[in-house]
Amino acid sequence: MIRSVRIRLLPNNKQRTKLFQFAGASRFAYNWALDKQMDNFREGRKLQSDYDLRKEFTVFRNSEEYSWLLGISNNVTKQAIKDLCIAYKNFFRKQRQKGYVKYSPKKLA
């Protein structure tokens, strides 16, 4: 028998602000990594590993232009980049299955 517990969060204003900041930083990191991977795919280069992307993002986030990311835990952005890499691996695994439409860099241009 499987049981579940439903929990309702009631964050105060300070916590709500932090949650929105974390969600925004996560979305920013995911989209940044997605842009990098799409450029690699479009130009026929090998896709970067999540380790390489996280390393590059750390340098990126330490720049003055994106210093607002320093107030966010790096685990938030790391997980977003890992999630993107898992999604890419799943996408290309499904591409090898019979019956799926094959995508090529030419279709993305």
Stockholm file with secondary structure:
# STOCKHOLM 1.0

chainA/1-109         MIRSVRIRLLPNNKQRTKLFQFAGASRFAYNWALDKQMDNFREGRKLQSDYDLRKEFTVFRNSEEYSWLLGISNNVTKQAIKDLCIAYKNFFRKQRQKGYVKYSPKKLA
#=GR chainA/1-109 SS CCCCCCCCCCCCHHHHHHHHHHHHHHHHHHHHHHHHHHHHHHTTCCCCCHHHHHHHHHHHHTSGGGGGGGGSCHHHHHHHHHHHHHHHHHHHHHHTSTTSCCCCHHHHC
#=GC SS_cons         CCCCCCCCCCCCHHHHHHHHHHHHHHHHHHHHHHHHHHHHHHTTCCCCCHHHHHHHHHHHHTSGGGGGGGGSCHHHHHHHHHHHHHHHHHHHHHHTSTTSCCCCHHHHC
//
